[in-house]
């Protein structure tokens, strides 16, 4: 067992482990140690910029789920965009859970999101579902407010993938987009531009949102595909 693995097991929370196993059905339960996110982030902060961290992220694949989380948190501190992209693209093919992609955030991307667009386009055409999910997540995080561009929802709508965690991410994206850019996004629903499951799940999630008005919710309900 490596020193980092020993440190992760020292942070193990058995109760949290059982919950994490249930929430991550795509992950081998024997690889889930059970370490809470705040503890992992604290360890990443402690390790960043050290030779130990450099050696740790240089080796893939990892044995444990939390090693992948720790890995993503460490490289998330990178400030240079090119290095961050290289590390992200190196790690993404190994990720096998929504919890791994959804907790991954890079300081370098926060500083210059526009440079991400060509990489996101490539990720959306991947045959790896969690790479696709991460690409959609980046579009949701960075391009639904002041950087909104009509090309972005079109990119998400063009994804046709029957993996549950991809379709759920598409629905989450479009429900959030309806809350933030209602007039621009509504035609995607009215004109049935999404796959049926994604279409109906988008409406469900939008109707559950406190950011959608009652009038908008009532109209969206009439657009459900039976």
Secondary structure per residue as TSV (DSSP state, phi and psi in degrees):
chain	resnum	aa	ss	phi	psi
A	1	X	-	360.0	134.0
A	2	X	-	-75.0	166.0
A	3	X	H	-62.3	-40.0
A	4	X	H	-67.3	-39.9
A	5	X	H	-61.7	-39.2
A	6	X	H	-62.6	-40.3
A	7	X	H	-67.5	-36.7
A	8	X	H	-66.6	-43.2
A	9	X	H	-66.7	-29.0
A	10	X	H	-67.6	-21.5
A	11	X	T	-96.2	4.3
A	12	X	-	-62.2	137.2
A	13	X	-	-122.3	107.6
A	14	X	H	-60.8	-39.9
A	15	X	H	-64.4	-42.0
A	16	X	H	-66.5	-34.7
A	17	X	H	-59.1	-46.1
A	18	X	H	-64.1	-37.5
A	19	X	H	-68.2	-39.8
A	20	X	H	-65.4	-36.7
A	21	X	H	-60.5	-43.6
A	22	X	H	-66.9	-36.5
A	23	X	H	-79.4	-12.2
A	24	X	-	-126.6	68.0
A	25	X	T	-66.1	-17.8
A	26	X	T	-82.6	-3.5
A	27	X	S	-108.0	137.4
A	28	X	-	-58.9	118.6
A	29	X	G	-59.0	-25.8
A	30	X	G	-70.4	-13.2
A	31	X	G	-98.1	-0.6
A	32	X	-	-97.2	114.6
A	33	X	-	-77.9	-44.2
A	34	X	-	99.9	64.1
A	35	X	-	-118.8	129.7
A	36	X	-	-69.9	148.7
A	37	X	H	-55.6	-47.4
A	38	X	H	-56.9	-38.2
A	39	X	H	-67.1	-38.5
A	40	X	H	-66.3	-41.4
A	41	X	H	-65.7	-38.5
A	42	X	H	-63.8	-40.3
A	43	X	H	-67.1	-40.5
A	44	X	H	-61.9	-41.6
A	45	X	H	-63.2	-38.6
A	46	X	H	-67.6	-37.5
A	47	X	H	-84.6	-27.1
A	48	X	T	-53.9	144.0
A	49	X	T	69.8	13.0
A	50	X	S	-104.1	159.7
A	51	X	H	-64.8	-33.0
A	52	X	H	-62.6	-41.5
A	53	X	H	-66.4	-41.3
A	54	X	H	-59.9	-44.5
A	55	X	H	-65.9	-38.4
A	56	X	H	-64.9	-47.6
A	57	X	H	-76.5	-12.5
A	58	X	H	-74.4	-18.6
A	59	X	S	-108.2	121.0
A	60	X	-	-135.0	147.3
A	61	X	S	-79.2	168.8
A	62	X	-	-96.6	165.6
A	63	X	S	-89.6	-28.7
A	64	X	S	-122.6	148.5
A	65	X	H	-52.9	-47.5
A	66	X	H	-67.4	-23.7
A	67	X	H	-65.0	-38.2
A	68	X	H	-66.8	-39.5
A	69	X	H	-62.9	-48.1
A	70	X	H	-59.6	-43.2
A	71	X	H	-55.4	-49.3
A	72	X	H	-66.1	-35.4
A	73	X	H	-69.1	-37.0
A	74	X	H	-66.3	-49.5
A	75	X	H	-72.1	-17.9
A	76	X	T	-62.7	-21.0
A	77	X	T	-77.4	-12.8
A	78	X	-	-59.1	135.0
A	79	X	-	-101.1	-20.6
A	80	X	-	-83.6	123.8
A	81	X	H	-61.0	-46.7
A	82	X	H	-62.7	-40.2
A	83	X	H	-66.7	-41.0
A	84	X	H	-64.0	-44.1
A	85	X	H	-61.0	-45.1
A	86	X	H	-60.7	-42.4
A	87	X	H	-70.8	-37.5
A	88	X	H	-62.8	-46.4
A	89	X	H	-69.3	-26.2
A	90	X	H	-74.0	-35.1
A	91	X	H	-84.9	-38.0
A	92	X	H	-50.5	-43.0
A	93	X	T	-62.1	-17.6
A	94	X	T	-92.1	-10.7
A	95	X	-	-79.0	135.2
A	96	X	-	-132.3	26.2
A	97	X	S	-155.3	146.2
A	98	X	H	-59.0	-32.6
A	99	X	H	-67.2	-27.7
A	100	X	H	-77.2	-45.1
A	101	X	H	-69.9	-40.2
A	102	X	H	-74.4	-17.6
A	103	X	T	-98.2	0.2
A	104	X	-	-88.4	123.7
A	105	X	-	-144.5	136.5
A	106	X	-	-114.1	129.5
A	107	X	H	-59.6	-36.9
A	108	X	H	-64.7	-36.0
A	109	X	H	-72.4	-37.4
A	110	X	H	-59.4	-34.2
A	111	X	H	-77.1	-29.1
A	112	X	-	-146.6	66.5
A	113	X	G	-62.1	-30.8
A	114	X	G	-61.0	-30.2
A	115	X	G	-68.9	-14.8
A	116	X	G	-75.1	-26.1
A	117	X	H	-52.9	-47.0
A	118	X	H	-64.6	-30.6
A	119	X	H	-72.5	-40.8
A	120	X	H	-59.7	-42.7
A	121	X	H	-58.7	-40.4
A	122	X	H	-67.1	-41.3
A	123	X	H	-63.3	-36.8
A	124	X	H	-68.3	-19.8
A	125	X	T	-97.1	6.8
A	126	X	-	-68.6	158.4
A	127	X	S	-96.8	6.7
A	128	X	-	-102.5	113.3
A	129	X	H	-58.0	-34.8
A	130	X	H	-80.0	-21.2
A	131	X	H	-70.1	-42.7
A	132	X	H	-59.9	-47.2
A	133	X	H	-57.7	-43.5
A	134	X	H	-64.3	-38.1
A	135	X	H	-61.7	-44.1
A	136	X	H	-65.5	-40.1
A	137	X	H	-59.7	-41.3
A	138	X	H	-63.1	-39.4
A	139	X	H	-64.5	-37.0
A	140	X	H	-70.4	-40.9
A	141	X	H	-71.4	-35.8
A	142	X	H	-110.5	-18.3
A	143	X	S	-129.3	32.2
A	144	X	S	-115.0	-2.2
A	145	X	S	-112.3	-117.1
A	146	X	T	-70.4	-17.8
A	147	X	T	-97.0	12.5
A	148	X	-	-57.2	137.0
A	149	X	-	-142.3	134.4
A	150	X	H	-57.3	-22.8
A	151	X	H	-66.2	-29.0
A	152	X	H	-68.8	-52.5
A	153	X	H	-61.1	-31.2
A	154	X	H	-63.7	-36.9
A	155	X	H	-64.7	-41.0
A	156	X	H	-70.4	-40.1
A	157	X	H	-64.9	-27.0
A	158	X	T	-76.8	-9.5
A	159	X	-	-79.0	124.0
A	160	X	-	-124.8	100.2
A	161	X	-	-145.8	130.9
A	162	X	-	-92.2	10.9
A	163	X	-	-72.5	129.5
A	164	X	H	-52.5	-45.8
A	165	X	H	-76.0	-15.4
A	166	X	H	-78.9	-49.6
A	167	X	H	-61.2	-39.9
A	168	X	H	-64.4	-37.3
A	169	X	H	-67.2	-38.4
A	170	X	H	-60.5	-45.0
A	171	X	H	-64.2	-41.2
A	172	X	H	-62.6	-42.7
A	173	X	H	-59.8	-50.9
A	174	X	H	-70.7	-33.0
A	175	X	H	-65.7	-41.3
A	176	X	H	-67.3	-39.1
A	177	X	H	-64.5	-37.0
A	178	X	H	-62.4	-37.2
A	179	X	H	-68.9	-30.3
A	180	X	H	-103.8	-29.6
A	181	X	S	-137.9	57.1
A	182	X	H	-54.4	-51.9
A	183	X	H	-63.9	-35.7
A	184	X	H	-75.1	-30.2
A	185	X	H	-92.8	-27.9
A	186	X	H	-51.7	-40.5
A	187	X	H	-58.6	-26.3
A	188	X	H	-63.7	-31.5
A	189	X	H	-84.7	-48.0
A	190	X	H	-60.4	-36.3
A	191	X	T	-98.2	10.5
A	192	X	T	54.3	49.8
A	193	X	-	-85.9	-5.2
A	194	X	S	-107.5	155.1
A	195	X	-	-59.4	149.4
A	196	X	H	-52.4	-49.2
A	197	X	H	-61.2	-45.2
A	198	X	H	-64.4	-41.8
A	199	X	H	-55.8	-53.7
A	200	X	H	-68.8	-37.0
A	201	X	H	-69.2	-34.9
A	202	X	H	-59.9	-46.3
A	203	X	H	-62.5	-44.1
A	204	X	H	-58.0	-48.3
A	205	X	H	-68.6	-34.8
A	206	X	H	-67.2	-40.8
A	207	X	H	-65.6	-29.0
A	208	X	H	-79.7	-11.8
A	209	X	-	-82.0	138.3
A	210	X	T	-77.9	-9.3
A	211	X	T	-89.9	-4.6
A	212	X	S	-100.9	133.8
A	213	X	-	-71.4	159.5
A	214	X	H	-60.2	-38.7
A	215	X	H	-64.0	-43.8
A	216	X	H	-64.2	-40.8
A	217	X	H	-61.7	-43.7
A	218	X	H	-61.0	-41.1
A	219	X	H	-69.8	-43.7
A	220	X	H	-58.8	-37.6
A	221	X	H	-60.7	-30.7
A	222	X	H	-74.2	-12.8
A	223	X	T	-96.3	1.1
A	224	X	-	-62.4	138.6
A	225	X	-	-90.0	126.6
A	226	X	-	-94.8	360.0
